[in-house]
Amino acid sequence: MIGSLATASVGLVTVGALGISSRTGWVQNLLQGGKGPQRPAFQLQEISKKVGVSFVHQKAVLDHKLDNIMPWMSSVGACVAAADYNNDGHVDIFASSSGRNAPCHLFRNNGDGTFTDVAQEAGLVDLNLDGAVMDAVWGDFDNDGWIDLYIVKWSTANRLFRNNRNGTFTDITEASGTGDTGNGNSAIWFDYDGDGRLDLYIGNYFPQVDLWNIPTTKIMHNDFEQARNGGPNVLYHNNGDGTFTNVAPQLGVDDRGWTLDVGACDLFNTGRMDLYLANDFGQDVLYKNNGDGTFTNITHTAIPIDTRKGMNVDFADLDGDGYPDIYVVNITKQGYLVEGNFLWKNNRDGTFTDHAPALGVDNGGWGWAAKFIDLDNDGEMEIVALNGFVSAGQGDYWYFLGTMATTPGIIVEDAKNWPAIGTRSISGYERSRLFVKEGGSYVEIAEVAGLNDLYDGRGLCIADFDNDGLPEMFIANQGAPFQLYKNYPQQKNQWIGFHLTGSGKSNRDAIGARVTVKAGKKTWVKWVDPGSGYASQSDRRLIFGLGSQTRIDSVEIRWPDGQIEQPAALALNRYHQIQQGGQI
């Protein structure tokens, strides 16, 4: 544990506590009452129409027996996921709608700053003919060098699409045995048992019921703070022959919380990927990977009791100690429910402590996806957090919701007991958050930086679509336009990027690989991510912002199978494609 954390006071942490540098500039000027320059260190500009990724998400409409709360029920399903599906060196984007018969989209990157929607010819357009798409995650499950796509759905089987290597995909759900029907909201690919093959973990939400034809209205959570009647989560073990087996029950990871997001990272520096579940209406769950194909639930020793509404999980090492910290999004509505987001500081002893209030990153509104991101490559992580639940008409449903939740004897599990929402808003028209570090804490600057829409944000994908080393943000909004925010920093800082390919006992996507970069007196550590983040999966290439550093001292790659390599003489300001066993 870093000792200076103990001296934290509300709103301010001692400089250095979480790797925060003491930098002066426009934010500090604002804090002191000045006007600051006309722009922050970076400016975001929405360019979706300009580059060809513009469409409007369509909401699902479920069984009409749920009409009294249909805005609540149909508030999810806008997802976005990034991958280079055709191996041309440019990241492509899958994005969903959720309405019946509404098309999904596969935006092929043309390599000239524009995209073309090729979902029809790829075989990925008609995914809402039954059920509704909730999430998507790319992963090369058969290690053939061509990335495949898994689709998470409500009220019908999830679907696995194998990449045919020619721009098209084939639905192999039935043959592979991956057609879970558990009303899932999230999924990740990761190799939990270290056999070199990607396994698949799915976070389910509602119990297993057809939401378009419900037999009873008793389908909701049975408690607002300790609900345990959600659908059981699934862990599909990759059998290596094109088939999968659900091993979640026997491994004890079939959690029955209302899981909205799942994430995995090496939380304890063991070389193995552990699981974090962001659960709505109650306790988040943390499973430690034992390294022998099993897990141990360490929730009650690792994190405090949690009765909040977990929505999203993301990981980053904020102080260069090699142990990832965790950002979890919850809910805040002033006057009704002040929960706040978590920033779990990794204490390196198997426990985590929340420092979000002290750092000023707790108030995220009604949160959804959130990601760590270094927008200006200065080597320090910003946090982008989407929010907004239902933006509709006049009136606020919170009063009616609060009254119901505190009425003794009411059965909240029964949807018919919920007050009608009508045309009221619920935490609507909220502005996204963009937290930047200044001195010893964070400052929220979304509006001045150009992130100023009032849509109901859901999926957030971080991807460098033009290969310039600067991450962009693809945002899937609920019932609203899809967005792409291009990143324009005031100053071009140094950077280095990595596209890793595993071999042997490592999965080809290198998910779980750890890269450590040292330059001057600084150390940065990042992991190849499995798809953590609500309704989203980001570009798996790693970008290290180096600020003014003109050279790096060392790079260390720890591959998923434990092999360590130290490539030398790597140039800055470019991506390096590195295959395990030798640089490409």
N, C-alpha and C positions, 0 to 999 in steps of 0.2 A: 504494500500500500504506500502511496506517495504521501509523506507526512504532511505536506502543506495543505492537503485537503481538510485536515482537521481544523484549520484556522478559517474555513469559509464562513462568511456571513451572508445573510440573505441579500441576493442581488449582486454579490461580488465574491469571486474566488481569487485567492492569492495567485498572482501571475506565476505560471508554470505548473499549476495544479493538474491541469489536463492538457498540457502541451500548448497552452495559449501564450503566444508571444505578446510582449508589450509593444504594440505598434500604434503610432499616431496617424492622424489623417482626418478624412472628412467625417467619419463617424464620431471620433472624439470631439471634433469641432461642434457637431450637432449636440452632443451631450453637454457641452459647455455653453450652449445657447447660441452658437453661431449658425450661419446659414449653410456652411459647407460649400464645396464646389457644385457645379451643375449636375455632375454625375458621380455615382459611387465608383468603386474600383472596377465594376463591371456593369453592363447594361444588357437587359434582356429584351428581345424583340420577337413578337409573335409572327411567324412566317408560314403557317400551314398552307394557306391558299397559294402563296407564291411558289412553293416547292411541290405541291400536288398531294398533300396528305389531309385534305379537308373533307370532313363529313360530319354529320350530326348523329350522335348515339341515340338509339331508340330503346325505350324502357320496356321491360316485360310487363304483361298484364296477367295476373294469376286468376285462380278460381274466384268467381264473383261473390262467393260467401265471405270473402275477405275485403269487400269493397270499402267497409268502414275504415280500414287502415291500409288500403292499397298503396298510397304514396310511400308509406313506411316499407311495405313488402317489396315494392318494385324499385327500391333506391340503390340497388347494387347491379353489377354486371358490366361496367365499363372497364375493360382491361387493355393492356398494351404490353408487348414483349418484343425484345430485340435479338436478332441473330443474323449472321451471314449465311442464309440458307442455300445459296447457290455458289458459295466459295469463290466469289469474284473480288474479295478484299474490301467490300463495302457492306456496312451493317444495314439489314432490312428490318421492317417493322410489321408485326401482326397487331391488329386492333379489332375490337369486337363491338357489335351491337348486341342487344339482348331481346328485342321485340320479336314476336312470332313472325317468321319469314324474313326478318331484317337481315341484310347481308353483313358478313364479316369482311375484313379487308387485309390483304397482304400487300404491303407497299414495298415493291422492289426498288432498291436504290440504284439509280441510273449512273451513278459515279460522276455526275456533273452538277450536283447540288439539287437535283430533282428526283421525284419518285413516280412510279407507275403502279396502279392497283392491278395486280395479277391474280387476285384470289380466285376468280372464275376459272381460269385456265389451270391454276394450281390444284383445284379441287378443294378449296377451303372457304368458299363463299357461303354455302347453304348449311350453316351449322346451327341455325335456330328454327329448323323446320319442326322440331319438337324440343321441349325443354328450352333452356336459355343458357348461353355461354356466360360463365362467371370469371374464369381465369384461363391463362395460357402460359405454358412454359416450354422452352426449347431445350433439348438434350440429345446427345448422340448415344442412344441407349445400346446400339449394337457395335459401337466403335469402328464404324466403316468410314469415318471422316466426313459424313454428311449428316447435318443436324436434323433431328426429328422433332415433332410437335405434339404435345399433350394438351388436350382441351378439357377443362373442368366445367361441368354443367349442373343445372338444377333439374330434378325430376325426370331425368333420363340418363342413360349411361354416359360417363365420360368417354372421350375418344382419343385413341392414339393413332397418329398419322406418321407412317414411315416415309422418309425422303427417298424418292425414286432416282435422284441424282440427275434429273433432266428438267427440273423446274416444276415437277408435279409431285403429289403425295398420294399414298394409298392408305385407306382406313384399315388398320389391322387390329382393331380393338378386340373383336371376338377371338381371333386366333391367339392374341397375346394374353388374354385374361385380365385386361386392365379396365374393364367397363364398370367401375364402381358407380352405384346409383345413390350415393349418400348425400346428395345436395351439398356438394362441396363449394368452398369459396377460394381455395388456394391450393397450390402444389409446388413442390421443389424436386429437382433431380439431385441426388447426392449418393455417393458410394459409402453406405454406412458400415459395411463389413470388410472393406479393403480388398475386395477380390478383383478390382479393376473394371467393374461394370456398374453403371449408374442404376441405382434403385430410385423408387418414386414414393414420396410421402405426400398424402393428401389430407388437408384440413377440412373436415365436414362441419356443417352448420345445423340446418334443420334435421330432425329425425328423418328416416327413410320413408318419405311420403310423397305422392304426386301432388305438387302444389297447384296444378291446374285442375285437379279432381280430388279434393281432400275429403276423406270419409268423416272427418270431425274437425271442428274449429279449435280443438285443443292441440295445437301444434306449436305454440309459442314457448319461450323460456319460462320456467316455473318460478323464477326469482330474478330480481334485478341486480343482485349482488353475488349470488352463489349458485347460479344455475348449472345443473349437471345433467340435463336431459337432452342435450344436443346429439347430433349424429356421431357415431364412433369414427375416429380417424383411421386411415388406412396406410399401411406401409407395404408396398409391393416390392418384394425381393426379385431382382433380375436373375433368372435361372440360367442365362447364358445361351439359351437356345431359341430366343424369340418369345419366350413366355415368362410370366410373372406369377408370384404367389403372395397372397396377403399374409404377412407374418406379424401384423400389429398385435393381434390378441395374445399370441404366445410370447411376444417380447414385452408386453405390457405398455405399448405406446398407442393403444386405441382409445385415446382420451375422449371423454364425453362432454367436455366443455363446448361452448359455442365458438368454435375456432374460426376467426376471420383471416388470420395470416399465420404462416409457418416460416421459420427461418432456420438456417443451420450454419454454424461456424465453429472453428476450433477455439472454444472458450477457455480452455485450461492448458493450452500449449502442450498438448499430448500428441499432436499430429492426427487427431481424429475429430470428426465433425459431430458436434452436439446439437440437440434440437431445442428450439425455443418456440412455444406456441402462444400467440397473442389471442386470448380468449375474451369474447364479449361476455358481459354480465358475470364476471367473476375471475377467479384465479388464473393467471397465466401459468404455464407449466414449462419446466426446464428438465430435459432428459440428458444425463451425462452418458456419453458413449464409452463403454467399458473396454473397447478394443478387441473384444472377442465375439462380436456379432450380437451383443446384448446392450441394453440400456438400463440405467438406474434413475428413477425419479428423485431428483434432489431439490425439488421446488422449495420445500419448507425449510431447508437449511441454506439455500442459495439466495433467495429473495424474500422480502417481507410479505406478510399477508396482503393480498391484492383483491379488492372488491370492485375494481374499475372495469371499464369497457375497452379491453384491448383490441386494437384495430390493425396495427402494423408493427413490424419489427425490422430493424436494420442494424448493421454492425460496422464499427470502425475503431481502429486503434488511435485514440486521440493524443496519446503521450509517447508513442514510440517504444513502449515497453514489451511489445509482442503479445499483448493480451487484449482482445477486442472488447470495447465498451458497446453498450446496446441502447438504441433509442426505440422506445415503444410509445405509440400514439394512443391516447385515451380521449376523454371528452371534457370540455369545459363550457359551461353556460352560466355566465354571471347571474346571480340571483336565484339559480335553481340547482345547478350541479357543478361544483368546482372540483374536478378530479385532477386535471393536469397530466401532461405527458411525463414519461419516465426517461431519464438518462442514467442508465445503470452503469456506474463506474465499476470496472472489474478490479476487485481488490487483490487478485492473484492468489487468493487462498480458498477459492471455491465459493466466495460470497460476492454480492454486489450491493452497492449503496446508491440510492437515488440522489443525483446532484442537479436535476433539472430546475428546481426552484432557485437554487443558489446561482445557477448559471443563466437564468432568465429564458429558458427554452421550454417551460412547462405549459404556458397558455397557448394552445394550438387551436382553440375552438372545437367544433365537432370534427375531429381528425379522421383522416383516411391514410393514404399512402404518404410516406416520408422517407427521404434519403439523405445520407451524407454525400456531399459533393464539394469539390474544390473548383469553384467557378473561374478563378483567375490564376490558377496554378502557382499560388504563393506558398503552397505546402501546408496550408491550414484549411480544415474542413468547415464548410458552411452546412446548414441543415435547411432543406426545403420540406415543408409540410403542407399537404393539401387538406381542405376541409369543406364544410358546408353539407348539410344533410338533405333537406327538401326546400328548395327555393320556389315558392308558389305565390299565393295571394296575401292579402292583409290578414292580420291576426296571427297569434303565436300559439302553437299546440302545446308548448311547454307547460302552461298552467294546467291544462287538462291531463297531460301525462303525469305531472307531479301529483295531482290530486288522486289519480288512479293508483299510482305507485305507493301512496301512503294511506290508502283506505284499508282498514282492517277487514280481513275475511275475503277480499276480492280474489278470484282465481285468475291471475294474470296469464296463465297458460292458455286460457280460452280466449281466442281473438274476438269473440262476440261481446266480451265484457269491456273491450277497449272503447273509449269515446271516439266518435267519428272524427276523422281529421278534416274532411271536407277540402276546402281550398286553402286552408291555413298553411303557413310555412313552419318548418321545424329547424331551427338554427340555419336559416337560409341566408343567402347573399353574404356569405362570409368571405373575407379576403385571405388568400393563401399566406403562409408565413415563410419568410426567408430570414433565417438567423445567421448573422455574421459575427465573428469574434472581434472584440475590441478591448484591448487591455486585458482585464481579468474576467470578463463576462461576455455575453452575447447581446447584440442589439437587433431588433426586428426591422428590416428595411424593404420588404416586398414591394410596396407601392412605389417608392422612389427608385428602385432598381428596375421597374418595368413589369413586375409580376402583379398586375393590377386588375385582373378580371374577377368577377363575382360568381363564377360557375360553381356547381357542386362537383369538386374534384374527386376522382377515385384513383385510377392507376397512374403511377409516375415512373417513367422509364428514363434512365440516364444513358445516353449513347452519343458517341462522337460520329455523327453521320457523314461528316466531310473530311475525316481523318486529319484534322488540324491540331489535334492534341487538346482541344477544348471541349468539355462535355456539354451537350445540349439536353433539353428536357422535353420529352414527349408526354403529354398529359391527356388522359382519357377522362372526360367529364360525363357525368350522368345526365342523360337527356339534353345534351348541349354539344357544341362543336368540339371536335378533337383539336388539340393545339400542339404546336412545335415552337418552343422558345429558343431562338438562336442566341448564343452567348457572345457578347462583344466586350472584352476587357479593355480598360484604358491602357494597360501596360502588358506587353507580351513577355511573360515570365518563361523561364526554362522548364522543360519537362522531359520525361522519358516514359515510353509506353511498352507494354508487353502483351503479346498474344501467345499463350502457352499451349502446347500440345503434349499430352501425356502419352506414355507407351509402357509396355510391359505390365506391371501390376498397378499402374495408374490409369484412371479413366482418361479417354482421349481428350475430353473437354477440360481436363486438369482441374475440375471442380474440387476445391479444398486445398489446392496448392497455395503455399505462403511465399511471398516475395518480400525481402528486406532490402531496402536501399539506404546507403549511408553516404552523406555528402557534408563536408565540413564537420560541424558538431551536431548535426541532426540525423535522426534515424526515422525512417518511415516503414511501416509494415502493412501489407494488404493481402487479402485472400481472394481467390477466384470464387465468386459467389454462385450459389445454386439456384437463385431466383427469389431471394428474400424480398419482401415488400408487398403491400396489399395490391392485389389484382395487377401485378406487373413483374416483369423481369428485365433487368438492365443489361447493357453491353458487358460481356464478361472480360473484355480486355481491361488491363489495369493501367491507369494513368497516374504517374507520380509527379505532382507539381513541385518544382525545386526552387521557386523564387529566383533569386539572383545568383544561385550557385552556377558556376560555369563548368564544373566537372563533378563526376561522382567518384567516390572512393571505393565502393564495393557494392556488388549485387549478390544476394544469396537466394536461391530458389530451393525450397523444400517441397518436393513433389508429394502427391498424395500417398505414395508407397513408402515415404520416408527418405528416399534418396536426396542427397543435397548436392547441388551444383553451384558453382560460382563463376558465371560467365564474365569475361574481362573485356576491356577496351570497347565499351558500348557507347555509341555516339548519342548526344542529346537531341531533343526535338524531333524524334521519330519513333515509330513503333518497331519493336524487335520481335520477329517471329522465332520462338525458341522451342524446339522439340526436345523432349527428355532424351538425354544421351548425346546431345550435340546441337549447336546452333544452326538454324536453317539459313 
